[in-house]
């Protein structure tokens, strides 16, 4: 039998926290989650803790949150809260799996399970989850090899064998879409905060949550920038645009938004290219881009394909006036740091939702970043990692409430 007291409390907490987050952002709250299904894993029965004074959850990992109240003395607590984490640690998306997901899960596990009295974020002060009597949080990490069928099998195992209470991942919108039905059927909360495809939250699912913005907003903002740029010191002769996107859910959702936005700001679509994920050469595609000679290249590819494109574009001397990206590769901080060393990081613009120059001045960001660097071999958090840390801390806040 599933402990419905525990599950119902998580459900109520999710609704409360998401409503607060939406209110803070001026948005519309999602539909309320129903009572959980009967297939979710077992958990010990914790008594309801004293209600903590709610605080608006973080829209960035530096936002403070009120510390939840401790459970009454003598009340039972669960042994541990288990998060199933399916990440692409090898395969085509492995660099994102490391920087955005593995290191951030280790960071949040560290924050929750150790006492950081001066770190005013959910899970910072005190050891363990205050709302569950100090129970530790444990991430059970599995590598899906960047393959959707493997990810689905792993999620099923995490439900039946590891008895997880929550899913985090997968990290890419395409594979996340494939494992959503498994978590939904089991009635287990699932989150993927950096996943940005709008379609993930347009299916009417009741157990999937995302705290980060989606590409309807971020790509829309990118085109708003292109519209205003000429009147604010930018080039005034940008008339045409070419689309260069991979074939999975993330790339195609971003491409559709770009195709809708371009005519609205007076840009003519000169070429619309979709490429196969895992391509080893883009020579013919680069030649077609050269022939189209568009002023702007709208670029959405994952890490390996971006490296292939750069090599072929350099070899064929393809240099568009402006490259705008829907991130993908450009969310990999390790790759960005390497770009700065080789070419100064110039020649493109992206749609990052996080202003690192402002965040770096915030003491909470600096404190979390130092913890993150313990697991990242000294690399600082990039914008994608910051979105993921924010989402995981939101999860902690929901559990504690």
C-alpha positions in Angstrom: 0.0 0.0 0.0 1.2 3.5 -0.8 1.4 6.0 2.1 -1.3 8.5 0.9 -0.6 10.9 3.8 2.9 11.5 2.6 1.9 11.7 -1.1 -1.1 14.0 -0.4 1.2 16.3 1.6 3.6 16.5 -1.3 0.8 17.2 -3.7 -0.6 20.1 -1.6 3.0 21.5 -1.2 3.5 21.4 -5.0 0.3 23.3 -5.6 1.2 25.9 -3.0 4.8 26.4 -4.1 3.9 26.6 -7.8 1.1 29.0 -7.1 3.5 31.2 -5.2 6.1 31.0 -7.9 3.6 31.9 -10.6 2.3 34.8 -8.5 5.8 36.1 -8.1 6.3 36.0 -11.8 2.9 37.5 -12.7 1.7 34.4 -14.5 -1.2 32.0 -14.3 -1.1 29.1 -11.9 -1.3 25.6 -13.4 -4.1 23.2 -12.7 -4.2 21.6 -9.3 -2.7 18.1 -9.2 -5.2 15.3 -8.3 -4.8 12.7 -5.7 -1.9 10.4 -6.5 -2.3 7.1 -8.3 -1.9 3.9 -6.4 1.3 2.7 -8.2 3.8 5.0 -6.6 6.5 3.7 -4.3 6.1 3.1 -0.6 7.2 5.6 2.0 7.0 5.7 5.7 4.2 7.8 7.2 5.5 11.1 8.4 3.3 13.2 10.5 2.5 16.6 9.2 5.0 19.2 10.5 4.1 22.6 11.7 3.3 24.9 8.9 6.3 27.1 7.9 5.6 30.7 7.0 5.6 30.4 3.2 8.1 32.5 1.2 8.0 33.0 -2.6 10.3 30.4 -4.1 13.5 31.3 -5.9 13.3 32.5 -9.5 17.1 32.3 -9.4 19.2 30.1 -7.1 20.1 33.1 -5.1 16.5 33.8 -3.8 16.0 33.4 -0.1 13.3 31.3 1.3 11.9 31.0 4.9 13.1 28.0 6.8 10.4 25.4 7.3 9.3 24.6 10.8 10.6 21.4 12.5 8.2 18.5 13.1 6.8 18.2 16.6 8.9 16.2 18.9 8.2 12.4 18.9 6.6 12.4 15.5 7.9 9.8 13.1 9.9 10.7 10.0 10.8 8.9 6.8 14.2 7.3 6.7 15.2 9.2 3.5 13.7 11.0 0.5 14.8 9.3 -2.7 15.0 11.2 -6.0 15.4 9.1 -9.1 17.7 11.0 -11.5 18.0 9.8 -15.1 20.6 11.8 -16.9 22.5 11.6 -20.2 26.0 11.0 -18.7 27.3 9.2 -21.9 26.4 9.5 -25.5 25.4 12.5 -27.6 24.2 14.7 -24.8 26.8 13.7 -22.2 28.4 17.2 -21.7 25.0 18.6 -20.7 24.4 15.6 -18.5 27.5 16.3 -16.5 27.4 20.1 -16.2 23.7 20.7 -15.9 22.5 17.6 -14.0 25.1 15.4 -12.3 27.0 18.2 -10.6 23.9 20.1 -9.7 22.2 17.1 -8.1 25.4 16.5 -6.1 25.4 20.2 -5.1 21.8 20.1 -3.8 22.3 16.8 -2.0 25.3 18.4 -0.2 23.3 21.5 0.7 20.4 19.5 2.2 22.3 16.9 4.0 24.9 19.2 5.6 24.4 22.3 7.7 25.0 25.6 6.0 23.6 28.0 8.6 24.4 31.1 6.6 23.0 29.9 3.3 19.5 31.2 3.2 18.0 28.9 0.7 15.7 25.9 1.1 17.7 23.1 2.7 20.6 25.3 3.6 20.4 25.8 7.4 20.3 22.5 9.3 20.9 18.9 8.2 18.3 17.0 6.2 14.7 17.8 5.2 13.2 19.8 8.1 9.7 18.9 6.9 10.4 15.2 7.2 12.1 15.3 10.6 15.6 15.8 9.2 15.5 12.9 6.8 18.4 13.0 4.3 17.8 13.4 0.5 19.4 10.8 -1.8 19.7 11.0 -5.5 19.8 7.6 -7.3 21.5 8.6 -10.6 21.3 6.5 -13.7 22.9 7.0 -17.1 20.5 6.6 -20.0 23.3 6.9 -22.6 21.4 9.7 -24.3 18.8 7.1 -25.5 15.1 7.4 -25.0 14.4 3.6 -24.8 17.1 3.2 -22.1 15.7 6.1 -20.2 12.2 4.7 -20.1 13.5 1.3 -18.8 15.6 3.0 -16.1 12.6 5.0 -14.9 10.5 1.9 -14.6 13.3 0.3 -12.6 13.6 3.3 -10.3 9.8 3.0 -9.6 9.7 -0.8 -8.9 13.2 -1.4 -7.4 14.4 1.8 -5.9 11.0 3.0 -4.7 11.7 6.7 -5.6 9.5 9.5 -4.4 10.4 12.0 -7.2 11.9 12.0 -10.6 14.4 14.6 -11.9 15.5 14.6 -15.5 16.0 13.6 -18.2 17.7 16.9 -19.2 16.9 16.9 -22.8 13.3 17.8 -23.9 13.1 15.0 -26.4 13.9 12.1 -24.0 12.0 13.8 -21.2 8.9 13.6 -23.4 9.4 9.9 -23.7 9.6 9.2 -20.0 6.9 11.6 -18.9 4.1 9.0 -19.4 5.8 6.5 -17.0 6.0 9.0 -14.1 2.5 10.2 -14.9 1.0 6.7 -14.8 2.8 6.0 -11.5 1.6 9.3 -10.0 5.1 10.4 -9.0 6.2 14.0 -9.2 8.7 14.7 -12.0 10.6 17.9 -12.7 13.0 19.1 -15.4 13.5 22.8 -14.9 16.1 23.5 -17.7 14.0 21.6 -20.3 12.6 24.4 -22.4 10.4 22.9 -25.0 6.9 24.4 -24.6 5.2 21.1 -25.6 6.3 19.4 -22.3 3.8 21.5 -20.3 1.1 21.6 -22.9 -0.1 17.9 -22.5 -2.4 18.3 -19.5 0.0 16.2 -17.3 -0.7 16.4 -13.6 2.6 15.3 -12.3 5.2 17.1 -14.4 6.7 20.4 -13.2 9.1 23.0 -14.6 10.3 26.1 -12.8 12.4 27.6 -15.6 11.1 29.5 -18.6 10.3 27.8 -21.9 11.3 28.7 -25.4 8.0 30.5 -26.2 9.3 33.2 -23.8 13.1 32.9 -24.4 13.0 32.6 -28.2 10.3 35.3 -28.3 12.6 37.6 -26.3 15.5 36.9 -28.7 13.4 38.1 -31.7 12.2 41.1 -29.7 15.9 41.9 -29.2 16.5 41.6 -33.0 13.6 43.9 -33.6 14.9 46.6 -31.2 18.6 46.2 -32.0 18.8 48.4 -35.1 17.4 51.4 -33.1 19.9 50.8 -30.3 23.2 50.7 -32.1 22.8 47.4 -34.0 23.1 46.8 -37.7 20.3 48.2 -39.8 20.6 45.9 -42.8 19.3 42.6 -41.4 16.6 41.5 -43.7 16.8 37.7 -44.0 17.2 34.7 -41.7 18.2 31.0 -42.2 17.1 28.3 -39.8 19.5 25.5 -38.9 18.0 23.0 -36.4 18.4 19.4 -35.3 15.5 17.0 -35.6 14.5 16.4 -31.9 11.7 17.9 -29.8 13.9 20.7 -28.3 15.3 21.9 -31.7 12.0 21.6 -33.5 9.9 23.4 -30.9 12.4 26.3 -31.0 12.4 26.3 -34.8 8.6 26.5 -35.0 8.7 29.5 -32.6 11.4 31.2 -34.7 9.4 30.6 -37.9 6.4 32.3 -36.3 8.4 35.2 -34.9 10.6 36.1 -38.0 7.9 37.5 -40.2 6.5 39.6 -37.3 9.7 41.6 -37.2 10.1 41.9 -40.9 12.6 39.1 -41.5 12.3 36.9 -44.6 13.1 33.2 -44.1 15.7 32.4 -46.8 16.3 28.8 -45.8 14.9 26.3 -43.3 17.2 23.3 -42.7 16.6 20.4 -40.3 19.5 18.0 -39.7 19.7 14.6 -38.1 20.9 14.4 -34.5 24.3 12.7 -34.5 25.4 13.9 -37.9 29.1 13.5 -38.6 29.4 16.2 -41.3 27.5 19.3 -42.4 29.4 20.1 -45.5 26.4 20.1 -47.8 24.3 22.0 -45.3 27.0 24.7 -44.9 27.2 25.1 -48.7 23.4 25.5 -48.8 23.6 28.2 -46.1 26.4 29.9 -48.1 24.2 29.9 -51.2 21.2 31.3 -49.3 23.5 34.1 -47.9 21.0 35.0 -45.1 21.9 37.9 -42.9 21.1 36.0 -39.7 21.6 32.3 -38.9 19.2 30.9 -36.3 21.2 28.0 -34.8 19.8 25.2 -32.6 22.0 22.2 -32.2 23.4 20.0 -29.4 27.1 19.8 -28.4 28.6 17.2 -30.9 26.7 18.7 -33.9 27.9 22.2 -32.9 31.5 21.1 -33.0 30.9 19.5 -36.4 29.3 22.6 -37.8 32.0 24.9 -36.5 34.7 22.8 -38.2 32.8 22.6 -41.5 31.9 26.3 -41.5 35.6 27.3 -40.8 36.8 25.0 -43.6 34.4 26.4 -46.1 34.8 30.0 -44.9 31.1 30.4 -44.0 30.7 33.5 -41.8 27.1 34.9 -41.5 26.7 38.5 -40.3 24.9 37.4 -37.1 24.5 34.0 -35.4 21.6 33.8 -32.9 21.2 30.6 -30.9 18.5 28.8 -29.0 21.3 27.6 -26.7 21.6 23.8 -26.7 25.4 23.6 -26.9 25.6 27.2 -25.6 24.3 26.1 -22.2 27.4 24.0 -21.7 29.7 26.2 -19.5 32.8 24.1 -20.1 32.3 24.6 -23.9 31.7 28.3 -23.5 34.9 28.7 -21.4 36.8 26.9 -24.2 35.3 29.3 -26.8 36.5 32.3 -24.8 40.0 30.9 -24.9 40.0 30.2 -28.6 38.1 33.1 -30.1 37.1 35.4 -27.3 33.6 34.1 -27.2 32.5 36.5 -29.9 30.4 36.0 -33.0 27.0 34.9 -31.7 24.3 35.8 -29.2 22.0 33.6 -27.2 18.9 33.7 -25.1 20.2 33.0 -21.6 17.5 33.6 -18.9 20.2 34.3 -16.3 22.4 37.3 -16.1 25.7 35.9 -14.7 27.3 39.3 -14.2 24.5 40.2 -11.8 24.2 36.8 -10.2 27.9 36.8 -9.4 27.4 39.8 -7.1 24.9 37.9 -5.0 26.3 36.3 -1.9 23.9 33.3 -2.1 25.0 32.6 -5.7 28.7 32.8 -4.6 28.1 30.4 -1.7 26.2 27.8 -3.9 28.8 28.2 -6.6 31.6 27.2 -4.2 29.7 24.1 -3.3 29.1 23.3 -7.0 32.8 23.7 -7.8 33.6 20.9 -5.3 31.9 18.5 -7.8 32.7 20.3 -11.1 36.5 20.3 -10.9 36.4 24.0 -10.2 34.1 25.0 -13.0 31.5 27.7 -12.1 27.8 27.3 -12.7 26.6 28.4 -16.1 23.1 29.6 -16.8 21.7 26.1 -17.3 23.2 24.8 -14.1 21.7 27.8 -12.3 18.2 27.0 -13.6 18.6 23.3 -12.5 19.8 24.3 -9.0 16.8 26.6 -8.7 14.5 23.8 -9.7 16.0 21.3 -7.3 15.8 23.8 -4.4 12.2 24.5 -5.3 11.7 20.7 -5.0 13.3 20.8 -1.5 11.0 23.7 -0.5 7.9 21.8 -1.7 9.0 18.7 0.2 9.6 20.7 3.4 6.2 22.4 3.2 
